[in-house]
Structure formats: structure tokens, C-alpha cells
Amino acid sequence: MRAAQNINLVVRFALELAALAAFAYWGSQTGTGVVRLVLALTAPAALALVWGTFLAPRRRIDLPEPVRLVLELAVFGAAALALVATDHDALAIALAAIALVSGLLNYAWGESEPGSFVPKGG
């Protein structure tokens, strides 16, 4: 069982990177001129801020577990919508489906508690 949990943690990290990339790509394809650059930089930065504040293992604000799950799925849903907006529907569906399964597994296994990803003594 622990092997499956570890694989899920790797998948979740890959999903986080994919969401950052989706937001950056959406920003680079939206608007014109300097707006593209600003969106390409600020959209993933905003995502990183939300993730670090509410969802990361060492988050600053600890929300109730069901609220974190909903927020996490909303973040991945927004990333999927960013992909849809840039005509990458298949990637959007894949991202959303994998994020849903991974998030639900993480929730069921109780892996979203603060420090649950942090090695003992760390």
C-alpha cells in the first residue's frame, strides 16, 4: 500500500507542475503585447501562492481537510479550463481526470495532513 501512496505523491507533484505550465501557457496565449508576458508570469505565480499558502505540505494556513480537497480540485479545474481555452481539450480532460483520482486517493489515505510528506525529523 505504501508503494501506491508514494506513486500517488509523485503523480501529485507532476500534476502541480502541469498546472503551473498550463497557467503559464494560457497566459502566453492570452491578450497581446506586454499583457501576454504579464499573464504568463503572474498566472503561475498566483497559483504557486495559493498552493503554498493553503495546499502545500508545509502550508501557512491549515484549512479543514474537505475544504483543502475542494480547493485543490478547483485549482486543477482552473488549470484544465486554461488548457481548454488554449484548444488543448484532450490534455485538459487528462489533467482533470488524473487530478480527481489522485486528490481523492490522497484524501482517502489522509496524506494531506501538514507534514505528512515531510520525512521524520525534517
C-alpha positions in Angstrom: 0.0 0.0 0.0 2.8 2.4 0.8 4.2 2.0 -2.7 0.9 3.1 -4.2 0.9 6.1 -1.9 4.4 7.1 -2.9 3.5 6.7 -6.6 0.5 9.0 -5.9 2.8 11.6 -4.3 4.9 11.6 -7.5 1.8 11.9 -9.6 0.6 14.8 -7.5 3.9 16.7 -7.9 3.7 16.1 -11.6 0.2 17.5 -11.6 1.3 20.6 -9.7 4.0 21.2 -12.4 1.5 20.6 -15.1 -0.9 23.1 -13.6 1.9 25.7 -13.4 2.7 25.0 -17.1 -1.0 25.2 -18.1 -1.4 28.6 -16.4 1.9 29.9 -18.0 0.9 28.7 -21.4 -2.6 30.1 -21.1 -1.1 33.5 -20.1 1.3 33.4 -23.1 -1.6 32.8 -25.4 -4.0 35.4 -24.0 -4.0 39.0 -24.8 -1.5 40.8 -26.9 1.9 42.5 -26.4 3.0 43.0 -22.8 -0.3 41.6 -21.5 0.9 38.1 -22.7 4.1 38.4 -20.8 2.4 39.7 -17.6 -0.2 36.9 -17.7 2.4 34.3 -18.5 4.4 35.3 -15.4 1.6 36.2 -12.9 -0.9 33.4 -13.5 1.5 30.6 -12.4 2.8 32.9 -9.6 -0.7 33.3 -8.3 -1.2 29.5 -8.5 2.1 29.0 -6.6 0.9 31.5 -3.9 -2.4 29.7 -3.4 -0.7 26.3 -3.4 2.0 27.3 -0.9 -0.5 29.1 1.4 -3.2 26.5 1.5 -2.2 23.2 -0.1 1.5 22.5 0.2 2.7 20.1 2.9 4.3 23.0 4.8 1.4 25.4 4.1 1.0 28.6 6.1 -2.8 28.2 6.6 -4.3 24.9 7.6 -7.8 24.5 6.3 -10.1 21.6 7.2 -9.3 18.6 5.0 -12.5 18.6 3.0 -12.0 22.3 2.2 -8.4 21.6 1.1 -9.7 18.9 -1.3 -12.2 21.2 -2.8 -9.7 24.0 -3.2 -7.1 21.6 -4.7 -9.7 20.3 -7.2 -10.7 23.9 -8.0 -7.0 24.7 -8.8 -6.7 21.7 -11.1 -10.1 22.5 -12.6 -8.9 26.0 -13.4 -5.7 24.6 -15.0 -7.9 22.3 -17.1 -10.0 25.3 -18.1 -6.9 27.1 -19.1 -6.0 24.2 -21.4 -9.5 24.2 -22.9 -9.2 28.0 -23.5 -6.0 27.3 -25.5 -7.6 24.5 -27.5 -6.0 21.6 -25.7 -9.1 19.7 -24.7 -7.6 16.2 -24.5 -4.8 17.5 -22.2 -7.5 19.3 -20.1 -9.5 16.1 -19.7 -6.4 14.1 -18.8 -5.3 16.6 -16.2 -8.7 16.9 -14.7 -9.2 13.1 -14.5 -5.8 12.3 -13.1 -6.1 15.2 -10.6 -9.5 13.9 -9.4 -8.3 10.4 -8.9 -5.1 11.5 -7.2 -6.9 14.0 -5.0 -9.5 11.5 -3.9 -6.8 8.9 -3.1 -4.8 11.4 -1.2 -7.9 12.4 0.8 -8.8 8.8 1.5 -5.3 8.0 2.6 -5.1 11.1 4.8 -2.0 12.3 3.0 -3.0 15.9 3.1 -2.2 16.5 6.8 0.5 19.0 7.5 3.9 17.4 7.4 2.6 14.1 6.1 5.0 14.4 3.1 7.9 15.6 5.3 10.4 13.0 6.4 10.6 12.4 10.2 12.9 14.9 11.8 12.5 17.3 8.9 
